[in-house]
Amino acid sequence: LNYPKFEVTILGCGSATPGAGRHPSAQALHHFQDVFLIDCGEGTQDRLKEFDVKWNRINQIFISHLHGDHIFGLPGLLSTFHLNRRERKIQIFSPTGLRGPLEFLLQTGGESLSFEIEWVELNHEGSKKVWESDRLEVEAIPLDHRISTYGYIFREKEHPRSILVEELSRFPKLNHLQLRSLKLGLDVHLESGENVPNALVTEKKLEARSYAYWSDTRYHSEYSTILSGMTTLYHEATFLDYLKDKAQLTYHSTAKEAAELAKLSHVKSLLIGHFSSRYASVMEHQKEAQQIFPQTFAVEEGKTYEVV
Amino acid sequence: LNYPKFEVTILGCGSATPGAGRHPSAQALHHFQDVFLIDCGEGTQDRLKEFDVKWNRINQIFISHLHGDHIFGLPGLLSTFHLNRRERKIQIFSPTGLRGPLEFLLQTGGESLSFEIEWVELNHEGSKKVWESDRLEVEAIPLDHRISTYGYIFREKEHPRSILVEELSRFPKLNHLQLRSLKLGLDVHLESGENVPNALVTEKKLEARSYAYWSDTRYHSEYSTILSGMTTLYHEATFLDYLKDKAQLTYHSTAKEAAELAKLSHVKSLLIGHFSSRYASVMEHQKEAQQIFPQTFAVEEGKTYEVV
């Protein structure tokens, strides 16, 4: 029994000032057949193409905040969808204030888009579920940056339970709907009056997985409450520990702080990114974080990381 | 006696739909120490960096029209100037309608820029001089595209005349100001009452050069009047001749049409670009044009072409 695909392709892991060969923030999160785009810095459409992401599967875009290095790829990507005659609606989640300038800018071309955009503008405190499908739900949580910023948690719903074939063979043959009920965790009552107890004939094989995107933000230990037990955390690590004052001042985090939060939250793995262009190599970021949280990966653009 | 630098670096020579490894429109025109940016498709700042253009010398940006593939790199470039703490004013020339959405979008970052933008919005008929320095003047001319579009002509002013040392030795020694007057083409009247006739002691060594940027537009033979005798013409050649109906319909040109115009205008060289992504190679464009106008170059990104 294998887990269905749940992995993230890094499209850009640089910060606002270009440099060091890194691009501004963007990620493609793959779950089953779906692709979710998280942030969309300039040139994201080029990277989607370069890294062979199936971008016609993108139906939701989640924007953390309205700094240019997280949004300036949106006009180009949406225009290209239009030139490709996309018809399916796209949903864009972001802090309030994106719709106006984006629509204004897209109008300069003199045409209306071939598809509808559903703008979901966020302006809430605390955690809030903003989207869900049969398989996944997405929460948006305010972070601590210079302007309104949201982190996103992508949480799998429960996987279907596995049938214990040998145990089930002791009961009369079940039909398709009855089997489905068992997989969903329900008992089945047969016409004969007999009961098929779920706990006896099924087992839980797959744990639900989760992915959190935490960028850009200052470090706060309190985030460990909401991140507790998550599978994979992506946390910004703009600076190294020796610049922790600068991180505080500019509302960013250090690699060490990202690792502290991962440790406090008992996540399984930590991805760090959003590196300042002053660092040509980020091996130091990885080392600094691994001293506190060994299962840390300093991400590289074009690489895909499994949510495990 | 050498000509001072006058050359153009191609940053992007693709059209609106991405593909074939080409990027959207942008060029860096170098003249003496100045760099002028012409159009600014998405990712232009990356290409400026990649091709080592001295972008802090850019003080003027000329935008042909407001389709996304000519402007979506502006927000990122201006933001990067800001992050680099640029203080010098920048002038942006474009058809009316760019300032509003750009300023709106740049405001989402929550900060005002470190430098001033002077917006020069164009809305005129016929040819109009929109900028000049001691050495160069720039005219904007309406083209024929789906939305308001301007071509730009960069015209050198007269170069200083060269002193004929032997001829001049027959006159008393001149001071610095008097020599400068001669180079500017003026006669010099000595205190003795003697006259130094300019035509006798100087000669014109360098012809003034000129560069025209003609994109995006339908072909019109009438443009040859204004382009007459220009040095180098850059003309869009989105399609090949077999798609001339499509070119007409979408307000674009073919390689053959670009060459026809170059021939009619008696320019010295023709650069063609803005190639449709349907063409993996543009050797056919070059061949088609060269049959009519031999001195044609199908441009390549990252290459620099002299204005000769």
Contacts between the chains, C-beta under 8 A, distances in Angstrom:
chain1	res1	chain2	res2	distance
A	16	B	79	7.4
A	16	B	83	5.8
A	17	B	80	7.0
A	17	B	83	4.7
A	17	B	84	7.5
A	18	B	45	6.4
A	18	B	46	7.1
A	18	B	49	6.8
A	18	B	80	6.0
A	23	B	46	8.0
A	24	B	76	8.0
A	42	B	42	6.2
A	42	B	43	6.3
A	42	B	45	7.5
A	42	B	46	7.9
A	42	B	73	7.2
A	42	B	75	7.7
A	42	B	76	4.1
A	43	B	42	6.3
A	43	B	43	4.6
A	43	B	46	6.4
A	45	B	18	6.4
A	45	B	42	7.5
A	46	B	18	7.1
A	46	B	23	8.0
A	46	B	42	7.9
A	46	B	43	6.4
A	49	B	18	6.8
A	66	B	108	3.7
A	66	B	109	6.7
A	66	B	110	7.6
A	67	B	108	7.6
A	67	B	109	5.2
A	67	B	110	7.9
A	68	B	75	5.9
A	68	B	76	6.2
A	68	B	79	4.3
A	68	B	106	7.6
A	68	B	108	7.6
A	68	B	109	5.7
A	69	B	79	7.7
A	71	B	108	7.0
A	72	B	72	7.9
A	72	B	75	4.9
A	72	B	76	4.7
A	72	B	79	7.3
A	73	B	42	7.2
A	75	B	42	7.7
A	75	B	68	6.0
A	75	B	72	4.9
A	76	B	24	8.0
A	76	B	42	4.1
A	76	B	68	6.2
A	76	B	72	4.6
A	79	B	16	7.4
A	79	B	68	4.3
A	79	B	69	7.7
A	79	B	72	7.3
A	80	B	17	7.0
A	80	B	18	6.0
A	83	B	16	5.9
A	83	B	17	4.7
A	84	B	17	7.5
A	97	B	108	5.8
A	98	B	108	6.8
A	100	B	104	6.4
A	101	B	101	6.2
A	101	B	104	4.0
A	101	B	105	4.1
A	101	B	107	7.4
A	101	B	108	6.1
A	102	B	105	7.5
A	104	B	100	6.4
A	104	B	101	4.0
A	104	B	104	5.6
A	104	B	105	7.7
A	105	B	101	4.1
A	105	B	102	7.5
A	105	B	104	7.7
A	105	B	105	5.8
A	106	B	68	7.7
A	107	B	101	7.4
A	108	B	66	3.7
A	108	B	67	7.6
A	108	B	68	7.6
A	108	B	71	7.0
A	108	B	97	5.8
A	108	B	98	6.8
A	108	B	101	6.0
A	109	B	66	6.7
A	109	B	67	5.2
A	109	B	68	5.7
A	109	B	147	7.4
A	110	B	66	7.6
A	110	B	67	7.9
A	110	B	146	6.5
A	110	B	147	4.4
A	146	B	110	6.4
A	147	B	109	7.3
A	147	B	110	4.4
